[in-house]
Amino acid sequence: MTPILAQAAPGFDPSFLIMMGLIFVVFYFFIIRPQRSREKQHQAMIEALKKGDRVTTIGGIHGKVHSLDDGTVLVEVDGNTTKLRFDRKAIAAVQGKE
């Protein structure tokens, strides 16, 4: 019975740990690191928003920043008649001044 147990529970295999480490390194450099970089760029863009900037929201709405609060942005979308309030995180792109 001892040889069957020895076959069912093999010993420590360092190649498995090396393979898992390599998979983690690949995930870090191809997925985690670029995502963090994009998040930092988006955060810097949001912090640099100012009145008069032309913006696009994540919903595809284009407009001009009318005013800024701590966590929200008031966006003019149709001249002076329509203004919409968005969370700052909802701004997808800034095209610059009008």
N, C-alpha and C positions, 0 to 999 in steps of 0.2 A: 504494500500500500504506500510505502514511502516514495517510490519512484513516480507514482501518479500525482502525489501532492507536489513534488518537486517540479513537475511539468506544468501543473496548473498555476503555480505561483512563481514566476520567474524572478530572478534577482534584479538588482538595481541596474537600470540601463541609462547611462549618461547621455546617449545620443538623443533620447526623448527630450531631456531638458534643454539640450542645445537646440533642437528643432523648435521647441516652444519659444525659446529666447529669440531665435531668428524671426519667427512669425510675429512676435511682439514688436521687434525692431522695425520690421516692414510696415506693420500697421501704424506705428508711431510716425514714421517719416512720410508715408503716403496718405494717411487719413487724419490723424490727430493733430500733427504740427501744422499742416496747411489750414485746417479748420480754425485753429487758434489764431493764426495769422489773419484770416478773413474777419474773425470776430474783433480783433484789435483795430483793423482798418475801419470797420463799420462803426465802432465806438468812437474813434477819432473823428470820423466824418460827422457823426451825430453831435459831438461836442463842439465842432467848428461851425455848426449852423448859425446863421444870422438872418436878421430881417432883410427881405428882398431877394433871398436866394430862390432860384427855380428848383423845385424838387419833384421827385416821382415817388409815390408810396408803393408799398408791397402789393397793393390792390390795383396798381396801374393808373392811379389818379395823378394828373399833372397839375401843378399850381405853383403859387409864389408864397413864401413864408410871410405872413402878416404880423405875427407876434409869437414870442416864445415864453413858455413857463418852465418850471423845474422839470416836469416830466412830459409835457405836452407841447404841441406845435399847432398854431392856428394857420391853416393854409387857405389862401384865396384861390378859388378854382374858376370863377367866372366873373372877372372884373372885380368890382366892388360889391356885387350883389350876393355872392355865395361864399361863405367861409365854413370850412370844416375843421374840427379839432381832432387831431391824431396824437397817439402816443409817439414819443420820439423814436422808439424802436421800429415804428411802422414806416419810417422813411428809408427807401431802398437806394436812392441815388440823388446826388446834388449836381445840377448842371451849372451852377454859379449864378452870378448876378444877371438880371434881366437886360 
